[in-house]
């Protein structure tokens, strides 16, 4: 089965991981070690940032 390409850049994922405090886990053990709740929080934070950018560009 083919892997889907991600929408978020790796740089953005690591930036969000730092903000959520899971960066060290990602570096040490990989993304598979991050709890699903934290991954959900990462997606939520990415959506919030995207919405803020859209709002700024509309002004």
DARA-V898275 format. One record per residue. N is the residue number from 0. PHI is phi as a letter, one per 20 degrees, with the letter a starting at -180 (none if undefined). OMEGA is omega in radians with two decimals (999 if undefined). NEAR is the number of other C-alpha atoms within 10 Angstrom. Layout:
[[N,PHI,OMEGA,NEAR] [N,PHI,OMEGA,NEAR]]
This chain:
[[0,none,-3.10,3] [1,f,3.08,4] [2,e,3.08,5] [3,e,3.08,6] [4,f,-3.14,6] [5,f,3.11,7] [6,e,-3.12,6] [7,e,3.06,10] [8,f,3.10,9] [9,f,-3.14,10] [10,f,3.12,9] [11,f,3.13,11] [12,f,-3.14,16] [13,f,3.08,17] [14,f,3.12,15] [15,f,3.10,20] [16,f,3.08,23] [17,f,-3.12,13] [18,f,-3.11,12] [19,e,3.09,14] [20,n,3.12,12] [21,d,-3.09,19] [22,g,-3.11,19] [23,f,3.10,12] [24,f,-3.14,14] [25,f,-3.11,16] [26,f,-3.10,12] [27,f,-2.93,9] [28,c,-3.14,11] [29,n,-3.08,11] [30,f,-3.14,16] [31,f,-3.13,10] [32,e,3.14,12] [33,e,-3.13,15] [34,g,-3.09,11] [35,f,3.10,11] [36,f,3.13,9] [37,f,3.07,14] [38,f,3.07,17] [39,f,3.09,11] [40,f,3.11,15] [41,f,3.12,20] [42,f,3.13,15] [43,g,3.13,12] [44,f,3.11,16] [45,f,3.11,17] [46,f,3.11,12] [47,g,-3.14,12] [48,f,3.12,13] [49,f,3.11,12] [50,f,3.11,12] [51,f,3.12,12] [52,f,3.11,11] [53,f,3.14,11] [54,f,3.12,10] [55,f,-3.12,9] [56,f,3.13,8] [57,e,-3.11,7] [58,f,999,5]]
